[in-house]
Amino acid sequence: MRQHLPQLQKQIANKAPFFITTNLQAEDSASKKSYPVGKACLMRSVMETSNQTSNHRTPLIAAGIFLGVGLGGFVDGILLHQILQWHHMLSSIQPLINKSNIDLNMVWDGLFDAFDWVMTVIGVLLLWRAGGRDDVPWSSNTFFGSILIGAGLFNLVEGLIDHQILGIHHVKPGVHQLAWDLGFLASGVLLIVVGWLILQTLPKTIEK
């Protein structure tokens, strides 16, 4: 058995496939000494594979985050600004009490939508580039988890800057506006956490 030990060690160094499924021990028949030959290599191989998979997923994660930011902004703009009309971009500092303020808020709502559009286009371009790479694993978990993270980042950043720091508008002005603003922030944190948890699950790959 001793004469085969160098060959076994060479296979370990090259991360031979049979190593991944067992902790191999080569025993010296003369001295009855055990040679643990699989455990350390197995751990190193798993860690390296995990790091490589994470790096290869980065283009798809980036595309998902940009798309999430854009889509999250569109939900805000379409639902809260236009359909429900709870607020407009500058409605807390320029209330809609005259035509001039209405026009100003419409312009800023348009700029807000333009930002969402730019984020979405960037996300689509990144997704297209990721699709042209053979080393990027296509995973529904990775993609949709990243979208949720992007949407959560939008709610969190927009809620902190526009609602709390600048105070240019609130989710739903009135006696309970702080509760609505905090709920908006909480929804952002929740989306980020759920998206991150989805990213940690075993990827469900999709054939390109």
C-alpha positions in Angstrom: 0.0 0.0 0.0 2.9 2.3 0.7 4.0 2.2 -2.9 0.6 3.5 -4.0 0.6 6.4 -1.5 2.4 9.0 -3.7 -0.2 8.3 -6.5 -3.0 8.8 -4.0 -1.5 12.1 -2.8 -1.1 13.3 -6.4 -4.8 12.6 -7.0 -5.7 14.5 -3.8 -3.7 17.5 -5.0 -5.6 17.5 -8.3 -8.9 17.2 -6.4 -9.8 13.8 -7.9 -13.6 13.4 -8.2 -13.8 10.4 -5.8 -12.4 12.6 -3.1 -15.6 14.7 -2.9 -17.7 11.8 -1.7 -15.5 10.1 0.9 -12.8 10.6 3.5 -10.2 8.2 2.2 -7.7 6.6 4.5 -4.7 4.8 3.2 -3.3 2.3 5.8 0.3 1.2 5.9 0.0 -2.6 6.2 3.4 -2.9 7.8 3.2 -0.2 10.6 -0.6 -0.1 10.8 -0.5 3.7 10.6 -3.4 5.5 9.2 -2.9 8.3 6.6 -5.9 10.7 6.6 -5.9 11.8 3.0 -9.3 13.2 2.2 -10.7 15.5 4.9 -8.5 18.5 4.5 -8.6 18.4 0.7 -12.4 18.0 0.8 -12.9 21.1 2.9 -10.5 23.1 0.8 -12.2 22.0 -2.4 -15.7 22.8 -1.1 -14.5 26.3 0.0 -12.8 27.0 -3.3 -15.9 25.7 -5.3 -18.2 27.9 -3.2 -16.0 31.0 -3.8 -15.8 30.3 -7.5 -19.6 29.9 -7.7 -20.1 33.1 -5.8 -17.8 35.0 -8.1 -19.5 33.5 -11.2 -22.9 34.6 -9.9 -21.8 38.2 -9.4 -22.9 39.4 -12.9 -26.4 37.9 -12.5 -26.6 39.4 -9.0 -25.6 42.9 -10.2 -28.2 42.7 -13.0 -30.9 41.6 -10.5 -30.1 44.4 -8.1 -30.3 47.1 -10.8 -33.5 45.7 -12.1 -34.9 45.6 -8.5 -34.0 49.2 -7.9 -35.7 50.2 -11.2 -38.8 48.1 -10.7 -39.1 49.2 -7.0 -39.0 52.8 -8.2 -41.7 52.1 -10.8 -44.0 50.5 -8.2 -43.6 53.6 -6.0 -44.1 56.1 -8.9 -47.0 54.3 -10.5 -48.9 53.1 -7.4 -48.2 55.9 -4.8 -47.7 58.9 -7.1 -50.2 58.3 -9.9 -52.9 55.7 -9.0 -53.3 56.4 -5.2 -51.9 59.9 -5.4 -50.7 59.8 -1.8 -47.8 62.0 -2.6 -45.7 63.5 -5.3 -42.0 64.1 -5.4 -42.0 67.6 -3.8 -45.5 67.6 -2.3 -44.4 68.2 1.3 -42.4 71.4 0.4 -44.4 72.4 -2.7 -48.0 71.4 -2.0 -50.4 71.1 -4.9 -52.3 74.3 -4.2 -51.7 76.1 -7.4 -50.8 75.4 -11.0 -47.2 76.4 -10.6 -46.6 73.8 -7.8 -48.5 71.2 -9.7 -46.3 71.7 -12.8 -43.2 71.6 -10.6 -44.2 68.3 -9.0 -45.1 66.8 -12.4 -41.6 67.6 -13.6 -39.9 66.1 -10.6 -42.2 63.0 -10.8 -41.0 62.7 -14.4 -37.3 62.9 -13.4 -38.0 60.3 -10.7 -39.5 58.0 -13.4 -36.5 58.7 -15.7 -34.2 57.5 -12.9 -36.2 54.3 -12.6 -36.0 53.8 -16.3 -32.2 54.3 -16.4 -31.8 51.7 -13.5 -34.0 49.2 -15.4 -32.1 49.7 -18.7 -28.8 49.2 -16.9 -30.2 46.0 -15.3 -31.3 44.7 -18.7 -27.9 45.4 -20.3 -26.1 43.7 -17.4 -28.5 40.7 -17.7 -27.8 40.5 -21.5 -24.1 40.6 -20.8 -24.4 37.9 -18.2 -26.4 35.8 -20.6 -23.4 35.8 -23.0 -21.1 34.3 -20.5 -20.8 30.5 -20.2 -19.3 30.7 -16.7 -22.4 32.5 -15.2 -24.8 29.9 -13.7 -28.4 30.8 -14.5 -30.3 30.4 -11.3 -33.9 31.6 -10.5 -32.9 31.9 -6.8 -29.9 34.1 -7.6 -31.9 36.3 -10.0 -35.1 36.8 -8.0 -33.3 37.1 -4.7 -31.2 39.9 -6.2 -34.3 41.7 -7.5 -35.7 41.6 -4.0 -32.5 43.0 -2.6 -32.5 45.8 -5.2 -36.2 46.7 -4.5 -35.4 46.7 -0.8 -32.4 49.0 -1.3 -34.6 51.4 -3.2 -37.2 51.6 -0.4 -34.5 51.9 2.3 -32.4 54.6 0.6 -35.4 56.6 -0.8 -37.2 56.4 2.5 -34.2 57.6 4.5 -33.2 60.4 2.1 -36.6 61.8 0.8 -38.8 61.0 3.7 -36.5 61.5 6.7 -33.5 63.6 5.8 -34.9 66.0 3.1 -38.6 65.7 4.0 -39.6 66.5 0.5 -42.5 64.1 0.7 -43.9 61.4 2.9 -45.6 58.1 2.0 -49.0 59.2 3.2 -49.1 62.7 4.7 -51.4 63.2 7.7 -51.5 62.3 11.4 -50.1 58.8 10.8 -47.4 59.8 8.3 -44.5 58.7 10.6 -46.0 55.2 10.8 -46.3 55.0 7.1 -42.8 56.2 6.6 -41.4 53.7 9.1 -43.5 51.0 7.4 -41.9 51.9 4.1 -38.4 51.6 5.6 -39.4 48.3 7.3 -40.6 46.9 3.9 -37.1 47.8 2.5 -35.3 45.9 5.2 -37.7 43.0 4.9 -37.1 42.7 1.1 -33.3 42.9 1.6 -33.4 40.1 4.2 -35.7 37.8 2.2 -33.6 38.4 -0.9 -30.4 37.6 0.9 -31.8 34.4 2.4 -32.9 33.3 -1.1 -29.3 33.9 -2.4 -28.0 31.6 0.4 -30.2 28.7 -0.7 -29.1 26.1 -3.2 -29.3 27.7 -6.6 -31.9 26.3 -9.0 -30.1 26.4 -12.3 -31.9 27.1 -15.5 -30.6 25.8 -18.9 -29.5 28.6 -21.2 
